[in-house]
């Protein structure tokens, strides 16, 4: 069984007598948040304001972080005077606690999902401000008012090439909303990744360097996404909303699966390299035929054997990697449903809106991976370029095999370290073949 990550969920105060026989109040988290994370395969732990210690120390046991909804953030946190007529549910200690956790998560590269109030905290943590009462603003759609127990369903359009677009891959989202505050000035270093039709900011995120061109690994990047709506309310029936919880859980699993500092053994299954098998190309052809028969003909542009098993003579993990180039990655259902029906497990790619991943196993020596990508995308070009170099340049193939054997020996049961260790070599080959230069990652701050 794969590692089940532990995700911290910050609770909010429960008023005195909110729970029978709790005269002094308490802390709680609405069940839908936890249920959505558990559907994604996470373990959950509730943490509450008042915990002692530095934020980094508090996050140390956890693989991921979720900030949930609640009352208003006190305007003093962003240098404004309070609108006392509409201010409600303020928790000053929670404000301070969550802002500290956001900064710690960024420094530690902890995958983080911030929902409703949580998105507002994220914006404030990076120096942004809020509109204190949206109903007083002209030209806005109804966004629901929490104190009046109203809600609104409205669309949100993800911006292309963002984490939100990569995570949902569905086009416009239908979002359940009930908030009376919203983002005014966007925080420093943040980017807007989704808006409602009235132009209101509905999603923000930390920008990430392009792992395809910079050579940085997932372990060096913070996936942090904030959404103003409540995805937990519709996630059970809307796959696009569930994908937000699936993404933070997947990345938390990756983080928690890595070997700790000074250790060689991670929490992955054992893996190893095999000498080249002349039967690998035939296995690709048989599986490609099955895949093409299962998908609508007007969705597929090309299908290719990529990865190490596509290079004659090269030692490899005995996995047939198939690159499936599609007309479009939206909607997911056009290719996810047929491939799942064919026996594949689907794993979303929360970094790249031009790629999704599938796997099927019939034993350790009968594993197939599908990399579905947009035809003509950078993903498609890079993987074909790398394959073609290894097929034509024996010295490059020998160097790659030597590197893989060393990494497999150095990092047993830590497939993430194995992948990270190859990244620089792979990006260098791709850049040389495509006539580009590996870029330095942009630095914030």
Steps between C-alpha positions, in 0.01 A plus 500: 500500500631849416578742778196684641604859569409685817341840432453768764163679494470816708191514720296798604349593835164359605308737723404414857213249510522449121539131581283356777693456826787716370434816702846640424488457123755310295650463152355333192514441125190430287491139385490563121861627502625185671283272288639650176858450621426142606347423160833612357685255725625734772511463873383815676604670823334807645729769643367802685607853587686514830756234416839601635813499289633644177281441191773293333515270803122464504495398133792257530285186560271574206519442125240759398291790631140614447353829620119495511222758510366693796436854617664823391870571521550809715572798272792608716698209354507686168513855636133595465240636738219252568156531344332439836152476346586183308799350682423160650657185644845650558765269651811710557713209624401293197598786268852511643528121517400443137712781357801345673414158358469638145849647517638180655336285232659715230845472657469125555333429162194344667210452252224735613135552405329813633120516485273809530627676817816296449556667161453840662760408766737391223456832318557701819805292592667619180404865553161513329177666614127422501171659403315491833142471369436399139124577501593870529686482167326564169504255212568177687313173478343365820776319689293401802508654845606263782315675784178485299558130420485569127710344229544535127604272217703685240770418243872556547729491199855375567786684334703282261838366614416536869481251785121541505479416129737204541308369801148522358542460120129555448454847357265731697424371850164507675573629850302514823562836660395683817739776592447870555867595478744459214847577373571866428874546445668171412791410725861533394635203303148358450324457166128497425400163357121528489224761487121502501320668205478828693880516516532420871814309590395145587833314502859595577820299511873518544670504161723201438802469272455285193642163603523413130765766435663590831604156621364563850324211668159483662669491842635851441165660413198600708160403360268751670156570359219711645134488390230738619215254463419181694608196294431263788125561464476352149815285481312175559313543170727735301838349401646842421440614858626170645817544296608783730513257792647228280783734401605611847482137614705370207774756556494436874546130422801581284648715774441243773632214286846647469782378719567732793819704535801271524297191409513285186173309526167665427142379529457376142485147369834349407603556139791393283646503150490213251719433199339588169228258393445460125134430571433854626420654156243226430337563838470866405337415166244272661409753766488790256247305293278450806522869594415626152203265481366634832521872422289701256701538180452877491676548835841342418772657287781246550627231734867433570725267696715724722714453809790264550325187372471671160882519462659178369771367729424732792442357849173621648233450757281244318226753430356572157459879481246614242453859396144566388468831315146641511315781324412654838540428873153644567273345601675223690207265466564459124814295568493417872180298484604275207845435645364420845254261335801339331647421844723800558534695823492876444719751682453869430793731436454805727796686348443482123171565320636322191559161664323219693631162613361145497641164610404136472675204660466127454803412712840662546610420143171596335468874574380760253498877550310740277596865481205677344603840367380772270624457144774750422556580867837546665442169679464314170802666337729445798434130541533424131822701485654315794406162357643585160834612646539177698416294191763676289778588749658195663715711732194683634316171547796348686531804727129491575509130586799552733317785675184294544689203644676724752176670606317167537782378724517821703123544549323165549128542568520872424379535143462877543873541572573276198287723277643821645854373446439453127339838443810706424635245251165466323439875476849553360445245223159645417636854484784393271264317265235772492749785469407661829690571820402376848363802683580609852192490724360839598550590864239677716561757765 
